[in-house]
C-alpha cells in the first residue's frame, strides 16, 4: 500500500517575527506569499473577517508542520465513514459515529471554506458494551467539506483526536485527512500533524480553504500556545463542495475490520464522556461569491445499541437552539 501522504510539502517560507497582517498593510499584502488565509471582506464576510482578525491579531509563532504517517506506531487507524439512518420528518438525523451539524449550499453554490474553534476536552470513561473489543475510549472533533452525501467520493478534514487509555491517561493530537470513500489505501487515513502540540484545555483553530477541486489549504493553530501551521492538501478524487460540517465523531479501527470485497471500517471505539464540546466561530464560505451562507444547519445525533435493557440510545447530541456560528454537542450517558 502507498504511504505517500495526500499532502504537498509544507511552505518553506514562514512569516518573519513581528508579522502583523491586521495592523500592517504591507504584511496583509503578503498573506499569499506564506499560504495564509486571505483577509475576508469586512462588509460582505463580517463573520469570517471577525474570525480572521482574532486569529492574526495574536502574536503567534509560525511553524512548518511535519506529518506523521498512519502506518507508524502510535497513529490511530481511523476512518470517517458515516453510518447514518434516514432522516425522520421533524427530527434530527442519526448516525452511529457522527454528531454535530452541517450546512448545505443554496442556489447551486459550492463550499470553498470551512473553519471552527474549540477547546480540547478532558475525558472521562464512557459506557463500554460487553461486546466491545478492548479498545481505548476515543473521540475526534473536526471540520470538513463533502462526505455527508453518499454520492461524494472524498472529504478533506482537519481536527483533533482525544484518547483515554485504560490507565486513565489522556493523549491528544491534531490530524488531517483526505478521506476517500471505499479506499483501502493508507494515504486515505489520517496523518498526525506534528509541530503544533495540544493539551486538554487548549483552544484550537482549524480551517480548510479550497484552492481547486483537488487541492486545499489546511490551517491549524493552538490559540492557547500561539502556534500556527499551514499544510497543502492534494486529493486524487475531486471534492464537490456539497456540504460543510462541524462534527464530534466516534472513530473506527479498520485494523480490526473483516476482509472482503466490501470495505469494513472496523469496530467503533467506545465513546468517552467528553462532557460538552462547543465548536464556535464556525464559518463557511461559498465558492466564487465570497459570501457566507445563512446559518441554517442540519443536526446529527449519535446513537448506539446498549444493553440492560437492549435499546437504541442517543449517546452524543447537538443543541438545536444555539446562535449563529455555534455548534454545541454534549455527551449523553445511555
C-alpha positions, -999 to +999 in steps of 0.1 A: +000+000+000+011+036-006+024+056+023+028+088+003+007+115+020-020+132+001-003+165+010+023+186-007+055+197+011+047+224+036+055+260+026+092+267+031+088+304+036+074+314+070+063+348+081+090+369+098+090+378+135+065+405+142+043+397+111+011+416+116-014+415+088-041+431+109-022+463+118+003+464+089-010+468+053+024+456+038+021+424+058-015+419+048-004+422+011+020+393+017-005+367+031-005+347-001+033+346+000+031+324+031+000+304+021-020+321+049-058+328+048-066+359+028-082+388+046-120+385+042-141+414+031-152+432+063-186+441+050-196+411+028-179+385+051-183+400+085-182+367+104-152+354+085-134+387+090-140+387+127-125+352+130-096+362+108-089+393+128-090+374+161-065+348+148-040+372+133-042+399+160-023+375+183+015+375+182+020+338+174+048+316+162+045+303+126+060+268+122+064+243+094+042+213+102+055+177+098+031+149+090+034+115+108+023+085+086-007+065+096+014+034+092+037+043+121+031+032+156+010+055+178-012+067+150-048+058+151-061+039+120-094+057+118-119+062+091-147+088+088-173+067+071-207+078+084-232+051+093-263+071+092-300+064+093-326+080+070-338+114+085-372+114+100-396+143+094-392+170+120-363+152+138-325+153+137-307+128+116-290+100+134-256+083+129-236+056+146-205+077+146-212+114+138-228+140+159-229+178+153-241+200+124-237+206+087-247+231+061-259+226+026-252+252-001-281+270-018-287+283-053-263+258-068-233+272-049-205+251-036-185+255-004-150+269-007-141+272+030-150+258+064-135+268+098-141+265+135-126+267+170-130+246+201-114+237+234-097+202+238-120+184+263-109+165+294-122+129+290-139+106+315-148+069+308-180+064+289-202+033+287-185+002+273-206-026+260-197-062+269-193-070+232-168-042+226-133-051+219-107-039+243-101-005+227-094+027+244-121+054+246-117+078+217-134+108+201-124+133+174-136+168+167-132+182+132-143+204+103-147+191+068-160+196+033-181+169+015-185+133+027-220+137+040-237+130+007-234+094-004-226+105-040-195+124-029-163+103-031-139+122-010-137+146+020-108+167+033-109+171+071-088+186+099-093+184+136-082+170+169-084+134+183-086+126+220-079+092+235-084+079+271-063+049+278-071+021+303-048+035+329-067+068+329-041+088+309-052+111+281-035+119+249-045+142+220-032+152+186-040+173+156-046+154+124-056+160+088-070+136+062-082+134+026-107+106+032-118+087+001-149+065+001-142+028+000-105+033-003-081+007+011-050+029+006-031+040+037-028+075+023-066+080+027-062+075+065-055+104+090-020+118+092-008+133+125+002+170+124+035+174+143+048+208+153+016+221+168+012+203+202-021+204+221-032+196+256-065+193+273-079+228+279-061+243+249-082+262+224-076+253+188-085+267+153-089+245+122-097+256+087-099+242+051-098+265+021-104+252-014-077+260-040-093+239-067-112+206-067-080+186-059-062+210-036-070+226-002-051+248+022-052+234+058-046+258+086-042+248+123-034+269+153-031+264+190-046+296+202-035+290+238+001+283+230+000+307+200+014+283+174+002+283+137+009+260+108-001+256+072-004+223+052-012+220+015-036+191+008-038+173-025-065+147-032-068+123-062-106+123-061-122+158-067-142+174-039-176+188-048-182+214-020-216+198-013-216+202+025-196+219+052-197+202+086-186+205+123-185+171+139-178+152+171-171+117+160-167+082+174-139+068+153-135+033+139-105+010+138-101-006+103-072-028+115-099-049+132-123-049+102-132-081+084-116-087+050-138-089+019-150-072-012-168-046+008-148-021+028-152-028+065-142+002+086-138-020+117-154-016+151-161+018+166-141+029+195-161+033+227-171+069+231-156+087+262-176+110+283-163+142+268-187+164+287-196+191+263-178+204+232-186+239+219-174+244+183-178+282+179-167+308+155-179+284+129-176+299+094-183+287+058-178+304+025-194+298-008-173+293-038-170+323-062-194+345-043-172+353-014-203+354+008-210+334+039-242+313+037-272+318+061-267+298+093-294+272+089-276+240+100-290+205+100-282+184+130-269+149+136-273+128+168-251+098+175-268+066+186-257+032+199-273-001+208-269-005+245-276-033+270-297-037+301-322-032+286-313-036+250-323-005+231-310+022+208-299+052+228-286+087+219-251+090+233-240+123+217-263+151+207-261+187+195-282+215+208-306+229+183-311+262+200-276+278+196-270+312+179-253+317+145-218+302+142-220+279+173-224+241+174-228+227+210-225+189+213-230+171+246-223+135+258-253+116+270-250+086+292-273+059+279 
